[in-house]
Amino acid sequence: MIIRIAITVFILLFSTGTIAEGMSREAATPAAQLQEDFFALDQDGNGKLSQNELNASPELAAEFVEIDLNENADIDLSEFVIYKSEATAAGVSGKLYEEQ
């Protein structure tokens, strides 16, 4: 009987931990997801995306000039976030505005 209880407790603890881990991944904030996406593209780890690094994403590569707001030939995290955000302080982003 004690063995059954111990096994049941073990199974419950294991399954609860697995469920909680899955929930924490799903609950990642949009900002955290954007940061994760940015660093996945940043192959050399310098905190900037070059045109070559964006070639991994045809959508981003095609819009490099639009994303590079300060026109310094690379995209930093803030420019990436602005591009990917659905709304800005001034209203909807240009991408959404064009679709309307």
N, C-alpha and C positions, 0 to 999 in steps of 0.2 A: 504494500500500500504506500509506504513512504517513497519507494522508487517511482511509482506512478505520479505522486504529487511533485516530486523533484523534476521529473521529465516534463510534466505539464507547466511548471513554473519556468523551466528553461525555455520551452517552446514559446510561452507567452512573452518572456523577456526578449528573446531573439526576434520574434515577429514585430513587437512594438518598436524595437530599435530600427528595424528595416523599414517599417512604415514611416517612422519619424524622419528617417534619412531621405526617403523619397519625397515627403512633403516639403522638406526644407529646400530641396532642389527646385520643386515646382513653385515655391513661394519666392524665388529670387526676384528682386525688384527689377523693373525695366532698366534702371540706371546700371545696376550690376551686370545685367545681361549685355547692355551696350558696351560696357567696359571689357567684358569678357570677349565679345566679338572683335573689338578694336585690337586687343592684345593678341588674339588669334591671328589676325592679319599682319601684325607688326613682327615680321620674321627676324629682323636684326635686333629687336628689343630696344631701339633708341627712342621710343615714345612718339614716333612720327611714322606716317604711312607715305611711302613714295609711290610714284606711278607704277613701278615694277611690282611692289607689294600688292597693289590693288588689282593687278591683272588676275589675281586668284578669284576675284569677284567681278564678272563682266559688267554687272549693273553699276557698281561703284567706279570701275575703271572708265566707263563711258561718261560719267558725270564728275570726273576728277576736278575739272576747272570750276564747276559750280560749287563743289564741296570745299575747295581751297579758298576760303573767304579772304584771307590776308595775302593771297597770291605769292606765297613764298616757296612754291613748288613742293610742298609736302602738307600732309593733313595731320593736325594734332588731335588729341582726344576731344577738345572742346568743339572743334569744327565737325568732327564725326558725330558727336552728340547732337549738335544743332541740325545737321543734315538728317539724322535718323529720327529726330523728335517730330511728333505729329503737330505740335503747336509751339509757338514761341511767344514771347512777351508782346510782340506786335500783332499777334493773331495766329492764323494757321500758317504752316510753313509753305514755302513756295511750291513744293511738290504737291501738296494737297490743294493749294489755291488753283493750280493749273488744271487739276482734275475736276474742279467744280464748274 
